Amino acid sequence: MAKKKRPSIDGFREFVKVHPYLVNEVRNKQATWQELFEEWYLLGEDHPRWQAEDSVQASVGKNEPVVTATEKGEQSSELLGTVMSAVKNMDIGQIQQYISSANQAIGAIQGVLSAFQGNKSGGDSTPPPKAPEQRSNPFLFNKD
């Protein structure tokens, strides 16, 4: 029995038929099908990204992939926006806790390593054995 596909996949296939320059993007390794599908699914068919590509491809030709300066600027601004939103969502207290935990772990590892290195490098660094103490005979009694 054949597997049923989701309607979104069929919709994306129809979208690619309308926008054939997407095939060139994948062939030129500018994007993957998964990336294009995700963009299409999130942005929708009416997003300016798809319209800009249509106008550029129509004026240049079908075989040459073109990335304009405005698209590069848009991509870099999107990346900057993503990074800034990630920084805003960070919990400084949690990050500080992770750093202190890592610091403690590194300190423990350093302690173990220094203990092993001390035993290896210092062959004669072990303290000399103590001389037995001279005790008086416990059974010897002196008169007062």
N, C-alpha and C positions, 0 to 999 in steps of 0.2 A: 504494500500500500504506500502510495506516495505521501510524503510529509506535506502538510499544509503550511504555507508561508504566511507570515504576518502581512497585513495590508500595507504597513509602512514600507516594507521592502519592495513591494510591487509599485508603490507610489514613488519610491526613490528611483527605481528603474525607468519609470516614465519620465521623471525629472531629468535623468541622464540623457535620455533620448532627445529631450528638448534642448539640453545644454551639452553638446558633444565635446566641447573643450575640456570637460572634466576627465574624459578618457586620456587626453594628452597630459593632463596634470599627473595622472597616475603613472602613465608610461614614462614620463620624465622624472619620476620619483620626487615630485614636489609635494605630493600628498598620497595617502593611502585611501582605499575605498572606505575603510572604517572611519577615518577622519572626516571624509567628505559626507558620509552618511550621518555622522553625529552632528556636523555643522548644519546639514540640511534639516535634520530632525529638530534641532534646537532653534535655529534661526528662522526656518520656514522658507518657502519658495519665493517670497516677495522681498527678501532681504537685499539691501544694496550690493552685497558682495556678489551675488549672482548676476545682477543687472550690469554692474561694472565690467564683469568678465565678458558678458555678451557683446557689449559695445566695443570693447577693445579687440576681441576676436574677430568681430565683423569687419572692423577697419583694417586690421593687420593681415589676417588670413587664418585659415583653419589649422595649419600645421605648426605654427610657431607659438609656443607658450610665452605669454608676456606678463610680467609683474611690474606694475607701475609704481612710481615713487609714492603715490598716495596710499597704495595698498601696503607698502612696506612701512610707511608711517603709521597706518592704522594697526598693523600687526604689532609694531613696537609699543604703541600706546595701549593696546589690549594687554600685552605682556606686562607692562608697567602697572596697569590697573589691577591685574591679577596678583602681582607681587604685593602691591600696596594693600589689597584686601586681605591677603594672607597675613601680613604684618599686623593689621588692625585686629584680626581674629586671634592672635596669639595671647596666651595667658602667661604673663611674665612670672607669676609665682610658680607655676608649674614648670616652666623652663628653668628657673633658678633651682627648684628641687631636683630636677634631672641633672643639672650641672653639679650640685653638691653630692649627689649619689655617685656620679661618675668620679668626682674628685676623691671620695672615700674609697672607692674600688681601686683607683690608681694608687692611692697611698698604701693600701693593703698589699697590692702586687709588688710595689717597690720594697716594702718591708720583707716580704718573702724572698725576693731576689737578693736583697742585701744580706739576708741571713745565709743564703746558699753561697753567695760570692765570698762572704767572710770566711766560711769553712774551706773553700777551695784555695783562695789565695794565701791564706795565713796558715801554712803547714806547721810553723813553729810558733804561731801566735796563741796556741792553747796554753793556759797557765800551767806552770810546772806543778807536779804533784806535791802535796803538802807532806812535810816530814811528820812521821808519827809523833805525837806528843809524849813527852816523858812524864808519866804519872807515877806518883809514888804508889807503893804497894798498898792496896786497900786493906790488906789483912795485917799490916804491920801496925802495932799499937805502941804508942810512946807513953811513958809514964808522965804524969803531971808533976 
